[in-house]
Amino acid sequence: MKSLNLPARLKDRSLIEAILKIARKRRVKLYLVGGYLRDIFLGREKDNPDIDFCLKRGAINFGREVARQIKGGFVILDKTHGCGRVVKRMNNKIYTLDFTDFRGKTLEDDLLHRDFTINALSIELEKFFAAGSIEDLTIDPYKGREDLKLKVVRLVNKKAFDEDPLRLLRAFSLAIIFGFKIDKETLKAIKLKAKGLSEVSYERIRDELFKILERPGSFVYLQQLDKLKILKIIIPEIEVMRGVKQGPYHHLDVWQHTLETIRQLELLITELKNNREVQDYLDEIISPARSRRALIKLGALLHDIGKPAALRHEDGKTKFHGHERIGTDITKDIVERLKLSNDETDSLEKMVLWHLRPGYLADNQDLTPRAIFRYFRDTQKEGLSILLLSLADQRATKGPLTTRQSRVRHEKVVSGLIKEYFRRKKEKKFPRLIGGDDLLKKFKLEPSPLIGKILREIEELQAIGKIRNKKEALDAARKFIANQHRSK
């Protein structure tokens, strides 16, 4: 790391100086501590900065005063231990400012209660803008700067996981974000204390899990979390997938196939790194701080979760009929527990429910416009997610009955559908030729589910070019109604 003579980013300077001014007026010795200082040493800048401050006592009252003077929002995070948060929108950024009382009699005691050495850095705010190197002014009793140079995530003290078990998972999110390794002794402590994670709220677990899923190389960390028996605490439903053998199209059991699908998905995303349309799609923010890129990896983790419950042995064959629907029901329970948004829930349910659909399309020698229309109608925005998942799923399937011919056919069909997804996205939607009122008047129908069925049929015929005007639409509706009566 280079010598750092400019301790504050110019964009943040006015805000930090405003806080310093308040501290001076109230005669408070305020310290900047943790991740913001760590990121300065790493040359890293977040889009929406989190800045942590600590003081000997009175953090809640001080934070409330800061919020009042800078016109920010304020919330008490922990009244018992003295912790408050100020949120301020400024310079097109959202700043999260946390103020906490010392966790101990001295600053060094407070730093001892931090999670990892790289976060146990501090500097007196009064000296933050002083001339000279920030390195000389940083308080670093636990050798955090040395671990930054070594690129290591290391516990500050052995009780850190007892104080907050979420730190077990945070070790991995920090490691993947910075490209660091987790210290061996820290890994041993993680294994020893893993059960403590079950005491943590799922919202906090979710946030750390998604930090891992957002980054390239998630597979390696998920595999490590699995070996340490942490992943099953987060998603206990995966346990029944272990050791469930599949048919001759597969070379791995259900769980190992799932992990391999995630690995293949990440390889595929890398393979498509120069495809701007695909990358923009993956970068879409589905919920604050969570992108489609992370969500599709979770979809890969869950895509076969219904197989153990669907397992049947018939005529000497292993079958999993309906596993996608069973998996969708299990997925509903998982996303509810993780408190994901409605959009995320809908996305994951569609991925699990329709992940076999591209394979069925590839198996048909004649891929009709009607079949393509129905695929995109049913999958909607997740059409591309499911296609990418299908490619990864297929590449993770290498049993003796999986032929090169079928693999090539699958790749060709799915690649064509990916192009079709973006073509349809740019295409103007057809104006509706007829509506429900037209059907009620023309055919003397009563309001019923039949109306919706007719309109979907008309929409489909219009999309594949079979009808072009209102007269043709009404003729098609007449035939559809007649067929419905004949089938009764």
C-alpha positions as CSV (number, residue, x, y, z in Angstrom):
1,M,0.0,0.0,0.0
2,K,1.2,3.5,-0.9
3,S,1.8,6.3,1.7
4,L,-1.5,8.1,2.2
5,N,-1.2,11.9,2.6
6,L,-4.8,12.7,1.7
7,P,-6.9,11.1,4.4
8,A,-10.3,12.1,3.4
9,R,-12.0,11.8,0.0
10,L,-12.8,15.4,-1.1
11,K,-16.5,14.5,-1.7
12,D,-16.8,13.4,2.0
13,R,-14.7,16.1,3.5
14,S,-17.4,18.7,4.1
15,L,-19.6,16.2,5.9
16,I,-16.8,14.9,8.1
17,E,-15.7,18.5,8.9
18,A,-19.3,19.4,9.9
19,I,-19.3,16.5,12.3
20,L,-15.9,17.5,13.7
21,K,-17.2,21.1,14.2
22,I,-20.1,19.7,16.3
23,A,-17.6,17.5,18.3
24,R,-15.4,20.6,19.0
25,K,-18.4,22.7,20.1
26,R,-19.6,19.9,22.5
27,R,-16.0,19.2,23.6
28,V,-16.3,15.5,22.5
29,K,-13.2,13.6,21.6
30,L,-14.5,11.7,18.6
31,Y,-12.8,8.8,16.8
32,L,-13.3,7.6,13.2
33,V,-13.1,3.8,13.3
34,G,-13.4,0.7,11.2
35,G,-14.3,0.1,7.6
36,Y,-14.1,3.7,6.3
37,L,-10.5,4.0,7.5
38,R,-9.7,0.5,6.3
39,D,-11.0,1.4,2.8
40,I,-8.8,4.5,2.7
41,F,-5.8,2.2,3.1
42,L,-7.1,-0.1,0.4
43,G,-7.8,2.8,-2.0
44,R,-11.5,1.7,-2.0
45,E,-14.5,4.0,-2.2
46,K,-18.1,2.9,-1.8
47,D,-21.0,4.4,-3.7
48,N,-22.9,5.0,-0.4
49,P,-20.3,5.3,2.4
50,D,-20.7,3.9,5.9
51,I,-18.7,5.9,8.4
52,D,-18.4,4.7,12.0
53,F,-17.5,6.9,14.9
54,C,-16.9,6.1,18.6
55,L,-16.6,8.2,21.7
56,K,-16.2,7.4,25.4
57,R,-19.9,7.9,26.2
58,G,-23.0,9.8,25.1
59,A,-23.1,8.4,21.5
60,I,-26.9,8.4,21.2
61,N,-27.2,12.1,22.3
62,F,-24.3,13.1,20.1
63,G,-25.7,11.3,17.1
64,R,-29.1,12.9,17.6
65,E,-27.4,16.3,17.7
66,V,-25.5,15.5,14.5
67,A,-28.7,14.5,12.8
68,R,-30.4,17.8,13.8
69,Q,-27.6,20.0,12.6
70,I,-26.9,18.3,9.3
71,K,-30.7,17.6,8.7
72,G,-30.4,13.9,8.6
73,G,-32.5,11.0,9.8
74,F,-31.8,9.4,13.2
75,V,-32.5,6.0,14.7
76,I,-31.4,4.4,17.9
77,L,-29.8,1.0,17.1
78,D,-28.9,-0.2,20.6
79,K,-30.0,1.8,23.6
80,T,-28.3,-0.5,26.1
81,H,-24.8,-0.3,24.5
82,G,-25.2,3.3,23.3
83,C,-25.4,3.1,19.5
84,G,-27.3,5.4,17.1
85,R,-27.4,5.9,13.4
86,V,-27.7,9.0,11.2
87,V,-28.6,8.8,7.5
88,K,-27.9,11.7,5.3
89,R,-28.4,12.1,1.5
90,M,-25.7,14.4,0.1
91,N,-23.7,14.7,-3.2
92,N,-25.9,12.1,-4.8
93,K,-24.9,9.6,-2.1
94,I,-26.5,8.1,0.9
95,Y,-24.3,8.4,4.0
96,T,-24.8,6.0,6.9
97,L,-23.1,7.5,10.1
98,D,-23.0,5.2,13.2
99,F,-22.1,6.6,16.6
100,T,-21.2,4.2,19.4
101,D,-20.0,4.4,23.0
102,F,-16.7,2.7,23.8
103,R,-17.2,-1.0,24.4
104,G,-14.7,-0.9,27.3
105,K,-13.0,1.7,29.4
106,T,-10.6,2.8,26.6
107,L,-10.4,3.1,22.9
108,E,-8.0,0.1,22.8
109,D,-10.7,-1.9,24.7
110,D,-13.3,-0.8,22.2
111,L,-11.1,-1.9,19.3
112,L,-10.6,-5.3,21.0
113,H,-14.3,-5.8,20.7
114,R,-14.3,-5.2,16.9
115,D,-14.7,-8.2,14.6
116,F,-11.4,-8.5,12.6
117,T,-8.1,-6.8,12.8
118,I,-8.6,-5.0,9.5
119,N,-11.6,-3.3,11.0
120,A,-9.9,-2.5,14.3
121,L,-8.3,0.7,13.0
122,S,-9.0,4.2,14.4
123,I,-7.9,7.8,14.2
124,E,-8.8,10.8,16.3
125,L,-11.1,12.9,14.2
126,E,-9.3,16.1,15.3
127,K,-6.2,14.7,13.6
128,F,-7.9,13.4,10.5
129,F,-7.2,16.4,8.4
130,A,-3.8,17.1,9.9
131,A,-0.7,17.5,7.7
132,G,1.4,14.4,7.3
133,S,0.8,10.7,6.7
134,I,-2.4,9.1,7.9
135,E,-0.3,6.0,8.6
136,D,1.5,7.9,11.4
137,L,-1.7,9.0,13.0
138,T,-3.7,5.8,12.8
139,I,-4.3,3.9,16.1
140,D,-3.6,0.2,15.3
141,P,-3.0,-1.9,18.4
142,Y,-3.9,-5.2,16.8
143,K,-1.8,-5.0,13.6
144,G,-4.7,-4.4,11.2
145,R,-2.5,-2.6,8.6
146,E,-0.2,-5.5,8.6
147,D,-3.1,-7.9,7.8
148,L,-4.2,-5.5,5.1
149,K,-0.8,-5.9,3.5
150,L,-0.9,-9.7,4.0
151,K,-4.5,-9.7,2.6
152,V,-5.8,-11.7,5.6
153,V,-9.1,-11.7,7.5
154,R,-8.1,-12.4,11.2
155,L,-10.1,-12.3,14.4
156,V,-9.2,-9.5,16.8
157,N,-9.9,-11.8,19.8
158,K,-11.2,-15.3,20.4
159,K,-14.5,-14.1,21.9
160,A,-15.5,-12.1,18.8
161,F,-17.9,-14.8,17.5
162,D,-19.5,-15.2,20.9
163,E,-20.3,-11.4,20.9
164,D,-21.9,-11.6,17.5
165,P,-22.2,-14.9,15.6
166,L,-22.9,-13.1,12.4
167,R,-19.2,-12.4,12.2
168,L,-18.8,-16.1,11.2
169,L,-20.4,-15.2,7.9
170,R,-18.9,-11.8,7.6
171,A,-15.5,-13.3,7.5
172,F,-16.4,-14.8,4.2
173,S,-18.1,-11.7,2.8
174,L,-15.1,-9.6,3.6
175,A,-12.8,-12.2,2.1
176,I,-14.6,-12.3,-1.2
177,I,-15.1,-8.5,-1.4
178,F,-11.4,-7.8,-0.9
179,G,-9.9,-11.0,-2.4
180,F,-8.4,-11.9,1.0
181,K,-7.8,-15.2,2.7
182,I,-9.3,-16.2,6.0
183,D,-6.6,-16.9,8.6
184,K,-6.3,-20.6,9.6
185,E,-6.9,-19.9,13.3
186,T,-10.0,-17.9,12.4
187,L,-11.3,-20.8,10.2
188,K,-10.9,-23.1,13.2
189,A,-12.8,-20.7,15.4
190,I,-15.6,-20.5,12.7
191,K,-15.9,-24.3,12.6
192,L,-16.0,-24.5,16.4
193,K,-18.6,-21.7,16.7
194,A,-20.7,-22.4,13.6
195,K,-23.9,-23.3,15.6
196,G,-24.0,-19.8,17.0
197,L,-25.2,-18.5,13.6
198,S,-28.6,-20.1,14.3
199,E,-29.2,-17.4,16.9
200,V,-28.8,-14.6,14.4
201,S,-31.8,-13.0,12.6
202,Y,-32.3,-14.1,9.0
203,E,-32.4,-10.5,7.8
204,R,-28.8,-10.1,8.9
205,I,-27.7,-13.5,7.6
206,R,-29.4,-12.7,4.2
207,D,-27.4,-9.4,3.8
208,E,-24.1,-11.2,4.3
209,L,-25.1,-14.1,2.1
210,F,-26.0,-11.7,-0.8
211,K,-22.6,-9.9,-0.4
212,I,-21.0,-13.3,-1.2
213,L,-23.4,-14.1,-4.0
214,E,-22.8,-10.7,-5.6
215,R,-19.1,-11.3,-6.3
216,P,-17.4,-13.5,-8.9
217,G,-16.1,-16.7,-7.3
218,S,-19.0,-17.3,-5.0
219,F,-18.8,-21.0,-5.6
220,V,-15.5,-21.4,-3.8
221,Y,-16.9,-19.6,-0.7
222,L,-20.2,-21.5,-0.8
223,Q,-18.3,-24.7,-1.0
224,Q,-16.2,-23.7,2.0
225,L,-19.3,-22.7,3.9
226,D,-20.8,-26.1,3.1
227,K,-17.7,-27.9,4.4
228,L,-17.8,-25.9,7.6
229,K,-21.5,-26.8,8.0
230,I,-22.6,-23.2,7.9
231,L,-24.6,-23.3,4.7
232,K,-27.0,-25.9,6.2
233,I,-27.7,-23.5,9.0
234,I,-28.7,-20.8,6.5
235,I,-30.8,-23.1,4.3
236,P,-31.4,-26.4,6.2
237,E,-33.6,-27.7,3.3
238,I,-30.4,-28.6,1.4
239,E,-29.5,-31.4,3.8
240,V,-31.9,-33.9,2.2
241,M,-30.2,-33.3,-1.2
242,R,-26.9,-35.0,-0.1
243,G,-26.3,-38.5,-1.3
244,V,-29.5,-38.6,-3.5
245,K,-28.3,-40.4,-6.6
246,Q,-29.7,-39.5,-9.9
247,G,-30.3,-41.3,-13.2
248,P,-27.7,-42.2,-15.9
249,Y,-27.9,-38.7,-17.4
250,H,-26.1,-37.4,-14.2
251,H,-22.7,-38.1,-12.8
252,L,-23.2,-36.4,-9.4
253,D,-25.8,-36.7,-6.6
254,V,-28.3,-34.0,-6.3
255,W,-26.3,-31.8,-3.9
256,Q,-23.0,-32.1,-5.7
257,H,-24.8,-31.4,-9.0
258,T,-26.3,-28.3,-7.4
259,L,-22.8,-27.0,-6.4
260,E,-21.5,-27.8,-9.9
261,T,-24.3,-25.9,-11.5
262,I,-23.3,-22.8,-9.5
263,R,-19.7,-23.3,-10.6
264,Q,-20.8,-23.6,-14.3
265,L,-23.1,-20.6,-13.9
266,E,-20.1,-18.4,-12.8
267,L,-18.0,-19.8,-15.7
268,L,-20.8,-18.9,-18.1
269,I,-21.2,-15.4,-16.7
270,T,-17.4,-15.0,-17.2
271,E,-17.7,-16.4,-20.7
272,L,-20.3,-13.8,-21.5
273,K,-18.4,-10.9,-19.9
274,N,-18.2,-9.0,-23.3
275,N,-21.9,-9.4,-23.9
276,R,-23.1,-6.0,-22.7
277,E,-26.8,-6.9,-22.9
278,V,-26.4,-9.9,-20.7
279,Q,-24.2,-8.1,-18.2
280,D,-26.6,-5.2,-17.9
281,Y,-29.4,-7.7,-17.3
282,L,-27.4,-9.3,-14.5
283,D,-26.5,-5.9,-13.0
284,E,-30.2,-4.9,-12.6
285,I,-31.0,-4.1,-9.0
286,I,-34.0,-6.1,-8.0
287,S,-34.1,-4.9,-4.4
288,P,-31.8,-2.4,-2.6
289,A,-28.2,-3.7,-2.6
290,R,-29.3,-7.0,-4.3
291,S,-28.9,-7.6,-8.0
292,R,-30.1,-10.2,-10.4
293,R,-26.6,-11.5,-10.6
294,A,-26.8,-12.6,-7.0
295,L,-30.4,-13.8,-7.3
296,I,-29.7,-16.1,-10.2
297,K,-26.9,-17.8,-8.1
298,L,-29.4,-18.4,-5.3
299,G,-31.8,-19.7,-8.0
300,A,-29.1,-22.2,-9.0
301,L,-28.7,-23.2,-5.4
302,L,-32.5,-23.9,-5.2
303,H,-33.3,-25.2,-8.6
304,D,-33.3,-29.0,-7.7
305,I,-34.3,-28.6,-4.0
306,G,-37.5,-30.5,-4.7
307,K,-35.8,-33.6,-6.1
308,P,-35.5,-35.6,-2.8
309,A,-39.2,-35.3,-2.1
310,A,-40.1,-36.2,-5.7
311,L,-37.8,-39.2,-5.9
312,R,-39.4,-42.4,-7.3
313,H,-38.0,-45.7,-8.5
314,E,-40.2,-47.1,-11.3
315,D,-39.3,-49.9,-13.8
316,G,-35.7,-49.8,-12.7
317,K,-35.5,-46.1,-13.4
318,T,-34.9,-43.1,-11.1
319,K,-37.5,-40.4,-11.6
320,F,-38.1,-37.0,-10.2
321,H,-41.4,-36.1,-11.8
322,G,-42.8,-32.8,-10.5
323,H,-39.7,-31.8,-8.6
324,E,-39.9,-28.3,-10.0
325,R,-43.3,-27.7,-8.5
326,I,-42.3,-29.2,-5.2
327,G,-39.1,-27.1,-5.3
328,T,-41.2,-24.0,-5.9
329,D,-43.2,-24.6,-2.7
330,I,-40.0,-25.1,-0.7
331,T,-38.5,-22.0,-2.3
332,K,-41.5,-20.0,-1.0
333,D,-40.7,-21.0,2.6
334,I,-37.0,-20.1,2.2
335,V,-37.6,-16.7,0.6
336,E,-40.2,-15.9,3.3
337,R,-37.6,-16.8,6.0
338,L,-35.0,-14.6,4.3
339,K,-37.6,-11.8,4.0
340,L,-36.9,-11.2,0.3
341,S,-38.9,-8.7,-1.6
342,N,-42.0,-9.6,-3.7
343,D,-40.0,-9.1,-6.9
344,E,-37.2,-11.4,-5.7
345,T,-39.7,-14.0,-4.6
346,D,-41.4,-13.9,-8.0
347,S,-38.0,-14.2,-9.7
348,L,-36.8,-17.2,-7.7
349,E,-40.1,-19.0,-8.0
350,K,-40.1,-18.7,-11.7
351,M,-36.5,-19.9,-11.9
352,V,-37.2,-23.0,-9.9
353,L,-40.6,-23.7,-11.6
354,W,-39.5,-23.3,-15.2
355,H,-35.8,-24.4,-15.1
356,L,-36.6,-27.5,-17.1
357,R,-38.5,-25.6,-19.8
358,P,-35.5,-24.7,-22.1
359,G,-34.4,-28.3,-22.0
360,Y,-37.9,-29.5,-23.2
361,L,-37.7,-26.9,-26.0
362,A,-34.3,-28.2,-27.0
363,D,-35.6,-31.8,-27.1
364,N,-38.2,-30.8,-29.8
365,Q,-36.8,-31.1,-33.3
366,D,-39.4,-28.6,-34.5
367,L,-39.2,-25.5,-32.3
368,T,-42.4,-23.7,-33.2
369,P,-43.2,-19.9,-32.9
370,R,-46.0,-20.9,-30.6
371,A,-43.7,-22.8,-28.2
372,I,-41.3,-19.8,-28.1
373,F,-44.1,-17.4,-27.5
374,R,-45.4,-19.5,-24.6
375,Y,-42.0,-19.7,-23.0
376,F,-41.4,-16.0,-22.9
377,R,-45.1,-15.4,-21.9
378,D,-44.7,-17.7,-18.9
379,T,-41.2,-16.7,-17.8
380,Q,-41.5,-12.9,-18.4
381,K,-38.5,-11.0,-17.1
382,E,-36.9,-14.2,-15.9
383,G,-36.8,-15.6,-19.4
384,L,-33.0,-14.9,-19.6
385,S,-32.2,-16.0,-16.0
386,I,-33.8,-19.3,-16.7
387,L,-31.9,-19.7,-20.0
388,L,-28.6,-19.0,-18.3
389,L,-29.5,-21.4,-15.4
390,S,-30.5,-24.1,-18.0
391,L,-27.1,-23.8,-19.7
392,A,-25.3,-24.1,-16.4
393,D,-27.6,-27.0,-15.4
394,Q,-26.9,-28.9,-18.6
395,R,-23.1,-28.3,-18.4
396,A,-23.2,-29.7,-14.9
397,T,-24.8,-32.9,-16.2
398,K,-22.2,-35.4,-17.6
399,G,-23.7,-38.9,-17.1
400,P,-23.1,-41.7,-19.5
401,L,-26.5,-41.1,-21.3
402,T,-25.7,-37.4,-21.9
403,T,-24.6,-37.4,-25.6
404,R,-22.5,-34.7,-27.3
405,Q,-25.4,-34.4,-29.9
406,S,-27.9,-33.5,-27.2
407,R,-25.5,-31.1,-25.5
408,V,-24.8,-29.3,-28.8
409,R,-28.5,-29.1,-29.6
410,H,-29.2,-27.6,-26.1
411,E,-26.5,-25.0,-26.4
412,K,-27.7,-24.0,-29.9
413,V,-31.4,-23.7,-28.9
414,V,-30.7,-21.8,-25.7
415,S,-28.2,-19.4,-27.4
416,G,-30.9,-18.7,-30.0
417,L,-33.4,-18.0,-27.3
418,I,-31.1,-15.6,-25.5
419,K,-30.9,-13.6,-28.7
420,E,-34.6,-13.8,-29.1
421,Y,-35.1,-12.5,-25.5
422,F,-33.3,-9.3,-26.3
423,R,-35.0,-9.0,-29.7
424,R,-38.4,-9.2,-28.0
425,K,-37.4,-6.7,-25.4
426,K,-36.7,-4.1,-28.1
427,E,-39.9,-5.0,-30.0
428,K,-42.9,-2.8,-29.7
429,K,-45.8,-4.5,-28.1
430,F,-48.7,-5.4,-30.4
431,P,-51.9,-3.3,-29.9
432,R,-54.7,-5.4,-28.6
433,L,-57.1,-6.3,-31.4
434,I,-60.1,-7.1,-29.2
435,G,-61.0,-6.9,-25.6
436,G,-63.3,-8.5,-23.1
437,D,-66.2,-6.2,-24.0
438,D,-66.0,-7.2,-27.6
439,L,-66.3,-10.9,-26.7
440,L,-69.3,-10.3,-24.4
441,K,-71.2,-8.3,-27.0
442,K,-70.3,-10.3,-30.1
443,F,-70.8,-13.8,-28.7
444,K,-73.4,-13.0,-25.9
445,L,-71.0,-14.5,-23.3
446,E,-71.3,-14.1,-19.6
447,P,-68.2,-12.9,-17.6
448,S,-66.2,-16.1,-16.8
449,P,-62.6,-17.5,-17.0
450,L,-63.4,-18.3,-20.6
451,I,-62.9,-14.7,-21.5
452,G,-59.3,-14.7,-20.3
453,K,-58.6,-17.9,-22.1
454,I,-59.9,-16.5,-25.4
455,L,-57.9,-13.3,-25.0
456,R,-54.7,-15.2,-24.3
457,E,-55.3,-17.3,-27.4
458,I,-55.8,-14.2,-29.5
459,E,-52.7,-12.6,-28.1
460,E,-50.7,-15.8,-29.0
461,L,-52.0,-16.0,-32.5
462,Q,-51.3,-12.3,-33.1
463,A,-47.7,-12.7,-31.8
464,I,-46.9,-15.5,-34.1
465,G,-48.4,-13.7,-37.1
466,K,-51.6,-15.9,-37.6
467,I,-54.0,-12.9,-37.2
468,R,-53.5,-9.2,-38.1
469,N,-56.8,-7.4,-37.6
470,K,-60.0,-7.3,-35.5
471,K,-62.1,-9.4,-38.0
472,E,-59.5,-12.2,-38.0
473,A,-59.3,-11.9,-34.2
474,L,-63.1,-12.4,-33.9
475,D,-63.1,-15.3,-36.3
476,A,-60.4,-16.9,-34.3
477,A,-62.4,-16.3,-31.1
478,R,-65.4,-17.9,-32.7
479,K,-63.4,-21.1,-33.5
480,F,-61.9,-21.2,-30.0
481,I,-65.4,-21.0,-28.4
482,A,-66.7,-23.7,-30.7
483,N,-63.8,-26.0,-29.8
484,Q,-64.4,-25.3,-26.1
485,H,-68.1,-26.4,-26.5
486,R,-67.1,-29.5,-28.5
487,S,-64.6,-30.6,-25.9
488,K,-67.2,-30.5,-23.1
